[in-house]
Amino acid sequence: MTQELHIVGGGMAGSEAAWQAAQAGVPVVLHEMRPQIGTFAHQTSNFAEMVCSNSFRSDDDEQNAVGLLHWEMRAAGGLLMEMADHHALPAGGALAVDREAFAAAVTERLRAHPLIRTEAGEIATLPRDGHWIFATGPLTSPALAEAIRAETSTDSLAFFDAIAPIVHFDTIDLSQAWFQSRYDKGETEAERKAYLNCPMTKEQYEAFIDAILAAPKAEFHEGETAGYFDGCLPIEVMAERGRDTLRHGPMKPVGLTNAHQPDRKPYAVVQLRRDNALGTLYNIVGFQTKMKHGAQTQVFRMIPGLEGAGFARLGGIHRNTFINSPTLLDTQMRLRSRPNLRFAGQVTGVEGYVESAAMGLVAGRLAAAEITGRALPPPPRETAMGALIAHITGDADAKTFQPMNVNFGLFPPLDDARGGRRGRKDRYKGYTDRAKSAFQDWLAAQG
């Protein structure tokens, strides 16, 4: 009888790992502490619940590394990409989903699989026996985090991650806001109008920055330090780095024309992206924040078009725990000191929903191969998945290790035979062509 694979954590990585292992014929026990033990960020007990954003980012598989990762996951029969495609919302060139419908669909598919058994409850120790994948994500429970720290003889690294607020659509003033994707990206009219835009004059922007800087912020616990991930900075941290930082970041006005005043160029623009299929909820793009809730409502209602905004969820901040993978994990994603334990997802030091799910996909396949007596190397480092694994298991400097999104800077340079590519567009196409070929070979070798 095939041994069971235990997976701890029902987020992106754990859900995808469970699906991949079960599809390979390995019985899976998926452990999730919710609803017995909740977190401040989760609102349901569904698997693969999205708590920070509803976007999987760019879906361009020829010019964007995360789009390439989408392609690899689809090619490998990834459950999360399948469900994301089924519950996609118009978002220009991005892949955004109705987050509640997406999580419910993932949960239904996992619970219906004949080889997957789910168990609610906390796993607070590192088992000595059996095959395990720990995919507990950024909200690893304190007890389990302490068990990991005790085993690895080192403190887990951590940074603080922030959540953007969500606004009720019917409270947005459409006489000031307008629908448009940046540069009118998207093949359909719905995609080209996937975002709502709120313009600001210079005076409004300056007053907004002053209010952000003056607003009371959430305090950290004693002994904690704020090492933010640059891809998810709170807006107040960006504002503190310079008054124009937001205007050149999430509030940049380029590629947009105010439908109400087409001849007047906005000084800054706040974008909102549709958050559910009904179009009743919109999240404020790039507006992760640690402002206290009372201050958030006052500050965000300074945005033209949001003066009467009703908030379905305000922003928040939480500790994001991850291990020093370059020193702790081998290329099979196993803990060097306890090779019966694998780690996957954000806890390994990758950043983002897609990256986390991709690491779960690989961990599930590697574990299934080991359990069934097959030799399976990790994906080639020329692929998006392989580049991420190479980064977290050895390429990154352990002394300065920080969470990383997938990007072409992690890929091996193109050789001369492919080369002569000096333009970025051709170079990125070279990376994606090479990656797709290598990934298809990796899949084909598995039969």
C-alpha positions in Angstrom: 0.0 0.0 0.0 1.3 3.4 -0.9 2.4 5.5 2.1 0.4 8.6 2.9 1.7 12.1 2.3 0.8 14.6 5.0 0.5 18.3 4.0 0.2 21.0 6.6 -1.5 24.2 5.4 -4.4 24.6 3.0 -3.3 27.8 1.4 -2.0 28.2 -2.2 1.0 25.9 -1.8 -0.7 23.2 0.3 -3.7 23.0 -2.0 -1.6 22.6 -5.1 0.8 20.1 -3.5 -2.2 18.0 -2.4 -3.7 18.0 -5.8 -0.4 17.1 -7.6 0.4 14.3 -5.2 -3.1 12.8 -5.4 -3.1 13.0 -9.2 0.1 11.0 -9.1 -1.7 8.3 -7.1 -0.4 9.1 -3.6 -2.9 9.2 -0.7 -2.9 12.7 0.9 -3.9 14.0 4.3 -4.4 17.7 4.1 -4.2 19.4 7.5 -5.6 22.9 8.0 -6.0 24.5 11.4 -8.9 26.7 10.4 -11.7 26.9 11.5 -10.6 25.5 14.9 -7.8 28.1 15.0 -8.4 31.2 13.0 -6.1 34.0 11.9 -6.8 37.7 11.7 -6.5 37.7 7.9 -8.7 34.8 6.9 -12.5 35.1 6.8 -13.5 31.6 5.8 -12.3 28.0 6.3 -11.9 27.5 2.5 -8.7 26.3 1.1 -6.6 28.7 -1.1 -8.3 31.8 0.4 -6.8 35.0 -1.0 -6.4 37.5 1.8 -4.2 40.3 0.3 -5.3 40.8 -3.3 -7.4 39.0 -5.9 -4.8 39.2 -8.6 -2.3 36.6 -9.9 -0.6 39.4 -11.8 0.4 39.4 -15.4 -0.8 36.6 -17.6 1.7 37.4 -20.4 3.7 34.2 -20.9 6.1 35.6 -23.5 7.3 38.8 -21.9 6.6 38.4 -18.1 8.2 35.9 -15.7 5.0 35.5 -13.6 3.0 34.9 -16.8 5.5 32.2 -17.7 4.9 30.7 -14.3 1.2 30.6 -15.1 2.0 28.8 -18.3 4.1 26.2 -16.5 1.4 25.5 -13.9 -1.2 25.1 -16.6 1.1 22.7 -18.5 1.5 20.7 -15.3 -2.2 20.4 -14.7 -2.2 22.8 -11.9 -5.5 23.0 -10.0 -5.2 26.6 -9.0 -4.6 27.9 -12.5 -7.6 25.8 -13.7 -9.8 27.3 -11.1 -8.4 30.8 -11.6 -9.2 30.6 -15.3 -12.8 29.4 -14.5 -13.4 32.3 -12.1 -11.4 35.1 -13.9 -12.5 38.7 -13.9 -11.6 41.3 -16.4 -8.3 42.8 -15.5 -6.5 44.0 -18.6 -3.4 41.9 -19.1 -3.6 40.5 -15.5 -5.2 37.4 -14.2 -7.6 38.4 -11.4 -10.3 36.2 -9.9 -13.5 36.3 -7.9 -11.7 35.4 -4.7 -14.7 33.8 -2.9 -15.8 31.7 -5.9 -12.2 30.7 -6.6 -11.5 29.4 -3.0 -14.9 27.6 -2.9 -14.1 25.8 -6.1 -10.7 24.8 -5.0 -12.1 23.5 -1.8 -14.8 21.5 -3.5 -12.3 19.9 -5.9 -9.9 18.9 -3.1 -12.6 17.5 -0.9 -14.1 15.5 -3.8 -10.8 13.8 -4.7 -10.9 10.2 -3.7 -7.2 10.2 -2.6 -7.4 13.4 -0.5 -8.6 13.4 3.1 -8.8 16.7 5.0 -8.3 17.1 8.7 -9.0 20.2 10.7 -6.7 21.1 13.5 -3.2 22.5 14.3 0.0 20.6 13.7 2.4 22.1 16.3 5.4 19.8 16.0 7.7 18.4 13.4 7.0 14.7 13.1 9.8 12.3 13.1 8.2 9.7 10.9 6.3 9.7 7.6 6.4 12.0 4.6 5.4 15.6 5.3 5.1 18.9 3.4 4.9 22.1 5.5 3.1 24.8 3.6 1.9 26.9 6.4 2.6 30.2 4.7 3.1 33.7 6.2 0.8 33.0 9.1 2.5 30.0 10.5 1.2 29.4 14.0 3.4 30.4 16.9 3.7 26.9 18.2 4.8 25.5 14.8 7.2 28.4 14.3 8.8 27.7 17.6 9.1 24.0 16.6 10.8 25.0 13.4 13.1 27.4 15.2 14.1 24.7 17.7 14.9 22.2 14.9 16.9 24.5 12.8 18.8 26.2 15.7 18.2 29.5 14.1 15.5 32.2 14.4 13.0 32.3 11.6 13.3 35.4 9.5 10.2 37.6 9.3 8.9 40.8 7.6 5.6 42.5 7.8 3.0 42.2 5.0 0.1 44.6 4.6 -3.4 44.2 3.2 -5.2 46.6 0.9 -8.7 47.8 1.6 -11.8 46.8 -0.4 -14.6 49.3 -1.3 -18.3 48.7 -2.1 -18.8 49.7 -5.8 -22.1 51.4 -5.2 -20.4 53.9 -2.9 -18.0 55.2 -5.6 -18.8 58.5 -7.2 -18.7 57.7 -11.0 -19.0 61.4 -11.9 -15.4 61.7 -10.8 -14.0 58.2 -11.3 -13.8 56.5 -14.8 -13.3 53.0 -16.1 -10.0 52.3 -18.0 -7.1 49.9 -17.8 -3.7 51.5 -18.1 -2.7 51.9 -21.7 -6.1 50.4 -22.6 -4.7 46.9 -22.1 -7.0 44.0 -22.8 -8.5 42.3 -25.8 -12.2 42.9 -24.8 -14.0 46.1 -23.8 -14.5 44.6 -20.3 -10.8 44.0 -20.0 -10.0 47.5 -21.2 -12.3 48.9 -18.5 -11.3 46.5 -15.7 -10.1 49.3 -13.4 -11.7 52.4 -11.9 -9.5 55.5 -11.7 -9.8 58.4 -9.3 -7.8 61.5 -10.4 -6.0 63.9 -8.2 -4.7 67.4 -8.7 -1.3 68.5 -7.3 -3.0 70.2 -4.4 -5.2 67.1 -3.6 -2.1 64.8 -3.8 0.0 67.0 -1.5 -2.9 67.1 1.1 -3.3 63.3 0.7 0.4 62.7 1.4 0.3 65.0 4.5 -2.7 63.0 5.8 -1.0 59.6 5.3 2.2 60.8 7.1 0.2 62.3 10.0 -2.2 59.3 10.4 -1.7 57.0 13.5 -0.2 53.7 12.5 -0.4 50.2 14.0 2.4 49.6 16.5 4.7 46.6 16.4 5.2 44.3 19.3 8.3 44.8 21.4 11.3 43.2 19.8 9.8 43.1 16.3 11.4 45.0 13.4 9.8 46.0 10.2 11.6 44.5 7.3 9.1 45.1 4.5 9.1 43.3 1.2 9.5 46.0 -1.5 6.7 44.5 -3.6 4.1 45.0 -0.9 5.1 48.2 0.9 2.5 50.0 3.0 1.6 53.3 1.4 2.8 55.2 4.4 6.3 53.6 4.1 6.4 54.7 0.5 5.3 58.2 1.4 8.0 58.4 4.0 10.6 57.6 1.3 9.7 60.7 -0.6 6.6 62.8 -1.4 6.6 61.7 -5.0 7.2 58.0 -4.4 3.5 57.1 -4.5 3.0 59.3 -7.6 5.7 57.2 -9.4 4.4 53.9 -7.9 0.8 52.8 -7.5 -0.6 56.3 -8.1 1.3 57.0 -11.3 -1.0 58.8 -13.9 0.6 57.4 -17.0 -1.4 55.5 -19.7 -4.7 57.0 -18.4 -7.0 59.6 -19.8 -9.7 61.1 -17.6 -13.0 60.4 -19.4 -14.6 63.4 -17.6 -11.8 65.9 -18.4 -9.8 64.4 -21.3 -7.8 67.6 -21.8 -6.6 67.8 -18.2 -3.7 65.5 -17.2 -4.2 64.1 -13.6 -1.2 64.8 -11.3 -1.8 61.4 -9.7 -4.4 58.5 -10.0 -5.7 56.0 -7.5 -6.7 52.8 -9.3 -9.3 50.3 -8.0 -9.6 46.7 -9.4 -12.7 44.6 -9.5 -12.6 42.1 -6.7 -15.6 39.8 -7.5 -17.6 38.5 -10.4 -20.7 40.6 -9.4 -18.6 43.8 -9.6 -19.9 44.8 -6.2 -16.4 45.0 -4.6 -13.3 46.9 -5.7 -9.9 46.8 -4.0 -7.6 49.8 -4.0 -4.6 48.7 -6.0 -1.2 48.9 -4.2 -2.8 50.5 -1.1 -1.5 48.1 1.6 -1.5 50.0 4.8 -0.7 49.8 8.5 -2.8 52.9 9.4 -5.3 52.4 12.2 -8.8 51.7 10.9 -10.3 55.0 12.0 -7.6 56.9 10.2 -8.0 54.8 7.1 -11.6 55.8 6.5 -10.7 59.5 6.9 -7.7 59.4 4.7 -9.1 57.2 1.9 -12.2 59.4 1.7 -10.0 62.2 0.6 -9.6 60.5 -2.7 -11.8 62.1 -5.4 -14.7 59.7 -6.0 -14.3 57.9 -2.7 -15.7 60.7 -0.4 -18.7 58.5 0.5 -16.9 55.2 0.2 -18.1 52.2 2.2 -15.5 49.7 3.0 -16.1 46.0 2.9 -12.6 45.5 4.5 -10.0 47.9 5.8 -6.3 47.4 5.4 -4.2 45.6 7.9 -0.7 44.4 8.7 0.7 41.1 9.8 3.9 39.3 10.5 5.1 37.1 7.6 7.4 34.3 8.7 9.8 32.5 6.4 12.8 30.2 6.9 16.3 30.8 5.7 15.9 28.3 2.9 19.4 28.6 1.4 20.9 27.2 4.6 18.1 24.8 5.5 16.7 23.1 2.3 18.2 20.8 -0.3 17.2 21.0 -4.0 14.4 18.5 -3.3 12.9 21.1 -0.9 13.7 18.8 2.1 14.9 20.0 5.4 18.5 18.9 5.5 18.4 17.9 9.1 15.1 16.0 8.7 14.7 14.8 5.1 11.3 13.4 5.7 10.1 17.0 5.9 9.6 19.3 2.9 8.7 22.9 2.9 6.7 24.8 0.2 5.1 28.1 -0.5 5.7 31.5 1.1 7.4 30.0 4.2 10.3 29.1 2.0 11.0 32.7 1.0 9.1 33.1 -2.3 6.6 36.0 -2.5 3.2 36.0 -4.2 0.3 33.7 -4.7 1.6 32.3 -7.9 5.1 31.6 -6.7 3.7 30.0 -3.5 1.4 27.7 -5.5 4.2 26.8 -7.9 6.4 25.7 -5.1 3.6 23.6 -3.8 3.2 22.1 -7.2 6.8 21.1 -7.3 6.9 19.9 -3.7 3.9 17.7 -4.3 5.4 16.1 -7.3 8.8 15.6 -5.7 7.2 14.0 -2.6 5.0 11.7 -4.7 8.0 10.6 -6.7 9.9 9.7 -3.6 7.0 7.9 -2.0 6.5 5.8 -5.2 10.2 5.0 -5.6 10.8 7.2 -8.6 13.8 9.5 -9.1 12.6 13.0 -10.0 14.9 16.0 -10.2 13.5 19.5 -9.7 12.5 21.4 -12.8 15.5 22.7 -14.8 16.7 26.1 -13.6 16.0 27.5 -17.1 12.3 27.3 -16.2 10.4 29.7 -13.9 9.8 27.0 -11.3 13.4 25.8 -11.5 14.8 29.4 -11.2 12.8 29.9 -8.0 13.9 26.7 -6.5 17.5 27.4 -7.4 17.2 30.8 -5.8 15.8 29.6 -2.4 17.9 26.5 -2.1 21.4 27.9 -2.9 21.7 30.8 -5.2 20.5 33.5 -2.7 22.9 34.9 -0.2 21.8 33.4 3.1 23.0 36.4 5.1 20.7 38.8 3.2 18.0 36.3 2.2 14.6 38.1 1.6 11.4 37.0 -0.1 11.5 37.1 -3.9 8.9 37.3 -6.7 9.8 35.4 -9.8 11.7 37.5 -12.3 14.0 37.1 -15.3 17.0 38.1 -13.1 16.8 34.7 -11.5 17.2 32.9 -14.8 20.5 31.7 -16.3 21.7 34.1 -19.0 20.9 33.2 -22.6 23.9 31.6 -24.4 25.4 32.9 -27.5 23.6 30.4 -29.7 20.3 32.1 -28.8 21.8 35.4 -28.6 22.6 38.5 -30.1 19.4 39.7 -28.4 20.0 43.1 -27.2 16.5 44.4 -26.9 14.5 43.5 -23.8 11.5 42.2 -25.7 13.6 39.7 -27.7 15.6 38.8 -24.6 12.4 38.0 -22.6 11.0 36.0 -25.5 14.3 34.1 -25.5 13.9 33.3 -21.8 10.3 32.1 -22.2 10.9 30.0 -25.3 13.8 28.3 -23.6 11.8 27.8 -20.4 8.8 26.3 -22.1 11.0 23.8 -24.0 12.8 22.7 -20.8 9.6 22.5 -18.8 7.9 20.3 -21.5 11.0 18.0 -21.4 10.8 17.8 -17.6 7.1 16.8 -17.8 7.7 14.3 -20.6 10.4 12.6 -18.6 7.8 11.8 -15.9 5.7 9.8 -18.3 
